[in-house]
Every structure is written in C-alpha cells, then in structure tokens.
Amino acid sequence: MTLAAQGSPKTRPNAAVELVIAALADRFGEQVTRNAVIREQHANATSWHPLEVPDAVFFARSTEDVVAVVKLCAAHKVPVIPFGTGTSLEAGVNAPFGGISLDLSQMNAVLAVHEEDMDCVVQAGVTRKALNAHLRATGLHFPIDPGADASLGGMASTRASGTTAVRYGTMKDNILGLTVVMPDGTVCRTGTRARKSSAGYDMTRLFIGAEGTLGVITELTVKLHGIPPSVVAAVCAFPDLGSACNAVIASIRYGLQPGRIELADSLQIRACNAYSKLAMAEAPTLFVEFSGLEAAVKEQVELFGQIAEEFGCKSYDDAATAEERNALWAARHDVYWACLQLRPGSQFIATDVCVPISRLADCMTETHADIARSGLVAPIVGHVGDGNFHVSIMAMTDDAEEMARTKAFIDRLNHRAIAMDGTCTGEHGIGEGKRSFLRDELGVTVDYMRRLKATLDPHAIMNPGKVFEA
C-alpha cells in the first residue's frame, strides 16, 4: 500500500518540516531517514486504526540526541512522536500532523544495576526481555510483562502492566524516577533511588501514562524483585465465565496471592489448542501461577484447588516443571497468532477494559452475550486478578457492515465498563482509539489535563492528537 493510499497527514507547515529534516541530516547524517518503508513502520503498526506516517524518522542514541531534536522541532513547531518498539494498540505512535518519529530503540543500554538496593537504571529503549537477560546472574528480575517485548520507555508511557500485575502492580508501581526531555528541550529528572519520598509533586507519575504527550522519557530507574525459588502453575476449566470469575474473586478475598491469574473463554481455548498444539478442554479456563517459598506455594495451590472445586471446576492440572509452565504461558502470550487462525483473512482488533473485581463476572458475562448477539468472532482473555480483560475481534475490515457492528460493540463495551465504575482501558492506553471515551470516564478532569498539556507544551508538538484531540 502506498503512502498516498493511507491518507495524508493533516495540515502542518511543510517548509518548517523540511528545514528541520535538513538540519538533522546535516548534523546527524544517517540517524535521520525519509525512507518510505521505515516511515510506514513507524506509524500505527499493530492496530486497526488507519496509518498516519511521519515525515521522517530519527534514531536517537543518547539523551543529548533527543534534546537536539526536540529543541529544533520546538523552534519550528514541528511534531515529535516518541517511538519505542511500535507495539501500542490504540494508534499511539501515529503521526496525524506529520513531523519526526523519534525512535529510541538504539538507546538500549543498562546503565547501572544496584543489587543490594534492588533497582537499576536503564535507557528507554531497553526491552523487558533484554533487561531480564542482563539480570539473570543476579537472582533479580523485572516482572512487568505486557506480553509483547516492549521497551521500558514505551511501557512507562502507556502505564503498561500485563499478566503479573495482580502480584507486582503496573509500571507506575515499579518506577522510582525518570529522565524526561521536556517540550522545550530541557532535561528534567524526577525522583531519586529512595523507595519513598514526600518531596513535592509526584512528577514521576505525571509522565507515566502520558503517552509521550508531555515529554520524551529517555532513562528510567526501576525496581527489581527477587526470582521466586518455587513456581507452580495450574490450568482449571469451568462450566461458564461467571464461575471462573467468581473463583478468582473468592481466592483473592481469601488472601491468596497468585503471581498470575488469567482467564480465556472457550473460543480462545480452541484457538490456543490449534495454534500451540495443546489439548485443553474447550471451556472457560483459568491459567494460575503461584510463586514463593516451596511450602507456601504448595499450600496456596491446594487452597486454590479447593476454592475452584467449590465453583464447579471441571478439571485441574498442575504445571510444576519449567518446561510445562513455559508452554502454558507461551500459549497465553501467543493468543494474537492463535486468533488470526480462527478466521483467515481477518484483521485483529484488540480492545480492553477494566472494572472493579466485584463487577468482573457481570461485565464479562454481558460482554460475551453481546458478542454472540453481534455475530462477531471475538475471543475473550483477561488479567482477571485485577479486573482487566481483552476482547480480540477478528474482523473483515473491508466489510462496511461488519465494521459498523464492530465499532458499535466496542462503544457498548467501553460504556459498560465505565457504567460499572471501571475504565475504558486497563493497559492499552488512550492513543487515538479511545479518545471519545475519556470524557465519559473522567468528565471535567479532561479539561485540567488539557490545561496541563498547554502549560508544558504550548505549541502542542509532543505526540499531538493522542489522549485527546489536538
């Protein structure tokens, strides 16, 4: 598909963009490119929203590089779109006004590891898998796992979480401080390595989840955790989604502390079986993992089995070896590829919501019924320990009638979650895709977000068009 066929960026000063690109090329040479394929790769790559390509891509190698780019763009009011690995799901790296895609993937150094304090300092382009490989000999790990091998800078920008959030929290709970290049090119350092502070505004949290609209994260100081000595996983099939959800709620209220607890509906299990060569019963299924000291893990696994049985568990299988656990979680992380095989020729449309855990059974059951009424092929999978679930809609995007049904379903899903005191996104972020739901969820708070954005970024150059309309 050509760039012209994907739609042109909205009106912006072409002369200013050309001047910025020429200046960057003169100073940095091959670090800046206008190659059409590379520009397309730096637009919206992993979701169904239309591509909006940048005018150029700049590959930063240091915070100083980022400062130079941002200062130049600020002087000429040219948009800057921070880019990590391109795995965002709500068009968070699109360039609706053109501008410079600022690729941080080459800023991939682990700068310091403080084993005694259980923290480390990394550049924004370090991915979670690369960090854990670097830490392997220390007995420590960084546990936040959104599924994709995302960069830590991108994970901070979208306030990512994933399968382990039920135990370790989200990115906001695991970051001590950030280095951020502000919209005028000033370098701002938030936080220290201290585990707590009462010193002024919490500027670190301000940038976590801001999706690059307030500045460019270039370095992070993150918490590390000890690798548990004993880990046991289990697979439990239930007669219906409500029973599975209620088993989760009961387990957490009882005080069990799973490391992960995931739910897949019957259709998702069918897809996983076919793609990952498994033989699980095609029923709503919980994937559970407990970790810690061996005696405590054994006790929690036994207690969970008893609770699951009370809620009609149809089968319960342990996965105690590393090979069995790896196969189980690989199947969970491969749901994207598994879903694509359910309907050849379709496109994967991902959406997520999160509700208070007491409303989880209601929300998932109503959503499952809505999918059936809508005639969609849409498996459900979720991080149900914290009330977050995803719907993977396999849609024929060239079918206007089907896309109308799909969009109507997504609207109902988001409003359903908001009506249950939940959120329109537990971890995907707002980007371009969920802007229309933000005011329904937060009301007048959105106006204060806009004021904050206007104060810090008066020329609206930082990832414009994301979170709310530019």
C-alpha positions in Angstrom: 0.0 0.0 0.0 1.4 3.4 -0.9 1.7 6.3 1.5 -0.9 8.3 -0.6 -3.4 5.4 -0.2 -3.0 5.5 3.6 -4.1 9.2 3.8 -2.1 12.4 4.2 -1.2 14.0 7.5 -3.3 16.9 8.5 -2.2 20.5 7.6 1.1 21.5 9.0 3.9 23.9 7.9 5.7 22.0 5.2 8.6 24.5 5.0 9.3 24.1 8.7 9.3 20.3 8.5 11.7 20.4 5.5 14.0 22.8 7.4 14.1 20.6 10.4 14.8 17.4 8.4 17.6 19.2 6.5 19.2 20.4 9.7 19.0 17.0 11.3 20.5 15.3 8.3 23.3 17.9 8.2 24.2 17.3 11.8 23.4 13.6 12.3 23.7 12.0 8.9 22.2 8.5 8.7 20.5 8.8 12.0 17.6 10.5 10.1 15.8 8.9 7.2 12.9 9.6 4.9 12.7 6.1 3.6 9.0 5.3 2.9 9.1 1.8 4.3 10.7 2.9 7.5 8.3 5.7 7.9 5.4 3.3 7.4 6.9 1.0 10.1 6.9 3.9 12.5 3.2 4.7 12.0 0.4 2.7 13.6 1.8 -0.8 13.1 -0.2 -3.1 15.4 -3.8 -2.0 15.4 -6.7 -1.4 13.0 -6.6 2.3 13.0 -5.5 4.0 9.7 -1.8 4.6 9.2 -0.7 8.2 9.6 3.0 8.4 8.7 5.7 10.8 9.9 7.7 13.0 7.5 11.0 11.4 8.8 12.3 9.0 11.4 15.2 10.0 13.7 17.2 7.2 15.5 18.4 8.7 18.8 21.4 7.3 20.6 21.5 9.4 23.7 19.6 11.9 25.8 21.7 14.6 24.1 20.4 13.5 20.7 16.8 13.7 21.9 17.5 17.2 23.3 18.8 18.3 19.9 15.8 17.0 18.1 13.2 18.4 20.5 14.9 21.9 20.6 15.0 22.0 16.8 11.3 20.9 16.5 10.2 23.3 19.2 11.8 26.2 17.4 9.9 25.4 14.2 6.7 24.0 15.9 7.2 20.5 14.2 5.6 17.5 15.9 7.7 14.9 17.8 6.3 11.4 18.1 8.3 9.2 20.6 8.6 5.6 19.4 9.8 2.5 21.3 9.0 -0.8 19.7 5.7 0.0 18.0 3.6 -2.4 19.9 1.0 0.1 21.2 -2.6 -0.9 20.3 -4.5 2.3 20.1 -2.5 4.2 17.4 -0.3 5.8 20.0 2.6 6.2 17.5 0.6 7.6 14.6 1.6 10.9 13.1 -1.6 12.7 12.3 0.2 16.0 11.7 3.3 14.5 10.3 6.6 15.5 11.9 9.5 13.5 13.3 9.2 10.0 14.7 11.8 9.8 17.4 12.9 6.2 17.6 14.6 5.3 20.9 15.3 1.7 20.2 19.1 2.3 19.9 19.1 3.8 23.4 19.2 0.2 24.8 21.9 0.3 27.5 21.5 -0.9 31.1 23.4 1.9 32.8 23.6 0.6 36.4 22.4 -2.3 38.5 22.3 -1.9 42.2 21.8 -5.4 43.5 21.7 -4.5 47.2 19.0 -1.9 46.6 17.1 -4.0 44.1 16.9 -1.3 41.4 18.6 -0.4 38.1 18.9 2.5 35.7 18.2 1.8 32.0 17.8 3.8 28.8 14.3 4.0 27.4 14.9 1.6 24.5 15.8 -1.4 26.7 13.2 -4.1 26.3 11.9 -6.2 29.2 13.4 -9.4 27.9 16.8 -7.8 27.3 16.8 -6.4 30.9 15.9 -9.8 32.4 18.6 -11.5 30.3 21.1 -8.9 31.7 19.9 -9.6 35.2 19.9 -13.4 35.0 23.1 -13.9 37.1 21.9 -11.6 39.9 18.9 -13.5 41.0 16.8 -10.5 40.3 14.2 -9.7 37.6 11.9 -7.0 36.3 8.5 -8.7 36.5 6.1 -6.4 34.5 5.1 -8.5 31.4 2.7 -6.9 28.9 3.1 -9.9 26.5 4.9 -8.1 23.8 8.7 -7.5 24.2 8.1 -3.8 24.6 10.6 -1.1 25.5 10.6 0.1 29.1 10.2 3.7 27.9 7.1 2.7 26.0 5.8 0.7 28.9 6.1 3.7 31.2 4.5 6.0 28.6 1.4 3.8 28.4 1.4 2.7 32.1 1.6 -0.9 31.0 1.0 -3.9 33.1 0.1 -7.5 31.9 -0.1 -11.0 33.3 1.9 -10.3 36.5 0.1 -7.1 37.7 -2.0 -9.0 40.2 1.1 -9.5 42.3 3.6 -6.9 41.2 1.4 -4.0 40.2 1.8 -1.9 37.0 4.6 0.3 35.7 3.5 3.1 38.0 4.3 0.9 41.0 7.8 -0.1 39.7 9.4 3.1 38.6 11.4 5.3 41.1 12.4 8.0 38.7 12.7 9.2 35.1 14.8 11.3 32.9 12.5 13.3 30.6 13.2 15.7 27.8 10.6 18.4 28.1 8.9 20.0 25.0 11.4 22.9 25.1 14.4 20.6 25.2 15.1 21.0 28.9 16.2 17.8 30.7 14.0 17.0 33.7 14.9 14.3 36.3 12.1 13.1 38.5 12.6 11.2 41.7 15.6 9.5 43.3 16.5 6.0 44.1 14.9 6.2 47.5 11.9 3.9 47.9 9.6 6.7 49.1 9.5 10.4 49.2 7.3 13.3 50.3 9.2 15.9 48.3 6.8 18.0 46.4 4.6 16.9 43.5 4.9 13.4 42.2 6.4 14.3 38.8 7.4 10.7 38.0 3.7 9.6 38.0 2.8 12.6 35.8 4.8 11.2 32.9 3.8 7.6 33.5 0.8 7.0 31.2 1.1 10.4 29.5 1.8 8.6 26.2 4.6 10.9 25.2 2.3 14.0 25.2 4.2 15.8 27.9 7.8 14.9 27.1 10.2 12.2 25.9 11.3 9.6 28.5 15.0 8.8 27.9 16.0 7.0 31.1 14.2 5.1 33.9 15.1 3.9 37.4 13.1 0.8 38.0 12.5 -1.5 40.9 13.7 -5.1 40.7 12.4 -8.2 42.5 13.9 -11.5 43.6 13.3 -14.5 41.4 11.0 -16.8 43.4 12.6 -20.1 44.4 9.5 -22.2 43.7 6.9 -21.7 41.0 3.8 -23.8 40.2 1.2 -23.2 37.6 -2.2 -24.8 37.1 -5.0 -24.9 34.5 -8.6 -25.0 35.6 -11.6 -25.4 33.4 -15.0 -24.1 34.5 -18.6 -24.6 33.2 -19.0 -20.8 32.5 -17.3 -17.4 32.6 -19.2 -16.4 35.7 -18.0 -19.4 37.7 -14.4 -18.8 36.7 -14.6 -15.1 37.6 -16.2 -15.8 41.0 -13.5 -18.4 41.8 -10.9 -15.6 41.2 -12.8 -13.2 43.4 -13.1 -15.7 46.2 -9.4 -16.6 46.0 -8.3 -13.1 46.3 -10.7 -12.3 49.2 -9.4 -15.4 50.9 -5.9 -13.9 50.8 -4.2 -16.0 48.2 -1.5 -14.2 46.3 -1.2 -15.6 42.8 1.7 -14.4 40.6 -0.5 -14.6 37.6 -4.2 -15.4 37.1 -5.5 -15.3 33.5 -8.9 -16.3 32.0 -9.6 -17.4 28.5 -13.1 -18.2 27.2 -14.0 -21.3 25.2 -13.2 -19.8 21.8 -9.8 -18.6 22.9 -9.0 -22.1 24.2 -10.0 -23.6 20.9 -7.6 -21.1 19.2 -4.8 -21.8 21.6 -5.2 -25.6 21.2 -4.9 -25.3 17.4 -2.0 -22.9 17.3 0.1 -24.1 20.3 -0.7 -27.8 19.8 -2.4 -28.2 23.2 -5.3 -30.4 24.3 -7.2 -28.3 26.9 -10.9 -28.7 27.3 -12.8 -26.1 25.3 -14.3 -24.3 28.3 -13.7 -21.1 30.2 -10.3 -21.7 31.7 -8.1 -20.1 34.3 -4.3 -20.1 34.0 -2.9 -19.6 37.5 0.6 -19.3 38.8 1.8 -19.3 42.4 5.4 -18.5 43.4 7.5 -18.1 46.5 8.8 -20.4 49.2 8.1 -24.0 48.4 5.9 -24.7 51.4 3.9 -21.6 50.9 3.4 -22.3 47.2 2.2 -25.8 47.9 -0.3 -24.6 50.5 -1.7 -21.9 48.1 -2.0 -24.3 45.2 -4.0 -26.7 47.4 -6.3 -23.9 48.7 -6.9 -22.6 45.2 -7.9 -26.1 44.1 -10.4 -26.3 46.9 -11.9 -22.9 46.0 -12.0 -23.8 42.3 -13.9 -27.0 43.1 -16.5 -25.0 45.1 -17.2 -23.0 41.9 -17.6 -26.1 39.7 -14.1 -26.6 38.3 -14.3 -29.3 35.7 -10.6 -30.1 35.6 -7.5 -29.1 37.4 -4.0 -29.8 36.1 -0.7 -28.7 37.6 2.3 -27.5 35.6 5.2 -27.8 38.0 8.2 -28.1 35.7 9.7 -25.1 33.9 9.0 -26.7 30.5 5.3 -27.2 31.3 5.0 -23.6 32.6 6.8 -22.2 29.7 4.5 -24.0 27.3 1.4 -22.8 29.2 2.5 -19.1 29.2 3.8 -19.2 25.7 0.3 -20.3 24.6 -1.2 -17.3 26.6 1.2 -14.9 25.0 0.6 -16.3 21.5 -3.1 -15.5 21.5 -2.6 -12.9 18.8 -1.3 -15.5 16.3 -3.8 -18.1 17.5 -6.7 -15.8 17.0 -5.6 -15.0 13.4 -6.0 -18.6 12.5 -9.6 -18.6 13.7 -10.7 -16.6 10.7 -8.2 -16.5 7.8 -8.1 -13.1 6.1 -9.4 -11.2 9.1 -7.7 -8.4 11.0 -7.0 -8.5 14.7 -8.8 -5.7 16.5 -7.8 -5.5 20.2 -9.7 -3.6 22.9 -9.6 -3.8 26.7 -11.5 -2.5 29.7 -11.0 -2.9 33.5 -13.7 -3.0 36.2 -13.7 -3.4 40.0 -13.2 -7.1 40.6 -16.6 -7.4 42.2 -18.2 -6.5 38.8 -15.9 -8.7 36.7 -18.3 -11.6 36.3 -21.2 -9.3 35.3 -19.1 -7.4 32.8 -17.5 -10.4 31.2 -20.8 -12.3 31.0 -22.7 -9.4 29.5 -19.9 -8.8 27.0 -19.9 -12.5 26.0 -23.6 -12.3 25.3 -23.1 -9.0 23.4 -20.5 -10.7 21.1 -23.0 -13.5 20.3 -25.8 -11.1 19.5 -23.5 -9.0 17.4 -22.4 -12.0 15.3 -18.7 -11.3 15.9 -15.8 -13.7 16.1 -14.2 -12.3 19.3 -12.4 -14.4 21.9 -12.0 -13.0 25.4 -8.9 -13.3 27.5 -8.0 -11.3 30.6 -5.8 -10.5 33.6 -8.8 -11.2 35.8 -6.9 -10.9 39.1 -7.2 -7.1 38.7 -10.5 -6.9 36.8 -8.9 -6.3 33.3 -9.9 -8.2 30.2 -9.3 -8.0 26.5 -11.6 -8.8 23.5 -9.9 -9.8 20.3 -12.2 -9.1 17.4 -11.4 -10.9 14.2 -13.0 -8.7 11.6 -13.1 -8.3 7.9 -12.1 -4.7 7.8 -13.2 -4.2 4.2 -16.8 -5.2 5.1 -18.5 -1.9 6.0 -21.5 -3.6 7.6 -19.3 -5.8 9.8 -17.1 -2.9 10.8 -20.2 -0.9 11.8 -21.2 -3.8 14.1 -17.7 -4.0 15.4 -17.5 -0.3 16.3 -20.9 -0.4 17.9 -19.8 -3.3 20.0 -16.6 -1.5 21.1 -18.7 1.5 22.1 -21.0 -0.6 24.2 -18.1 -2.5 25.8 -16.4 0.7 26.9 -19.6 2.4 28.2 -20.5 -0.9 30.0 -17.2 -0.8 31.9 -17.5 2.9 32.7 -21.0 2.4 34.0 -19.6 -0.2 36.4 -17.2 2.3 37.9 -14.4 0.9 35.6 -12.2 2.3 32.9 -12.2 2.2 29.1 -8.7 0.9 29.2 -6.8 -1.1 31.8 -3.5 -1.1 29.9 -3.7 -0.3 26.2 -3.8 3.5 26.7 -6.0 6.1 25.0 -3.9 7.0 21.9 -6.2 8.0 19.1 -8.5 5.0 19.5 -10.2 5.7 22.9 -10.3 9.5 23.0 -14.0 9.5 22.6 -14.5 7.6 25.9 -12.2 9.6 28.1 -14.6 12.4 28.9 -17.4 9.9 29.7 -15.0 8.4 32.2 -13.3 11.4 33.7 -15.6 14.4 33.0 -14.1 17.8 33.8 -10.8 16.2 34.7 -10.1 16.1 30.9 -10.2 19.9 30.9 -7.4 20.0 33.5 -5.4 17.5 31.5 -5.7 19.9 28.6 -4.6 22.9 30.7 -1.6 20.9 31.9 -0.7 19.9 28.4 -1.0 23.5 27.2 1.2 24.8 30.0 4.1 22.3 29.5 3.7 22.0 25.7 2.3 25.4 24.5 3.0 24.6 20.8 1.4 21.1 21.0 4.4 19.4 19.4 4.6 16.4 21.7 2.7 13.4 20.2 -0.2 15.7 19.2 -3.6 14.1 18.7 -3.2 11.5 21.4 -5.2 11.2 24.6 -7.5 14.0 23.4 -7.9 15.9 20.2 -5.1 18.3 19.4 
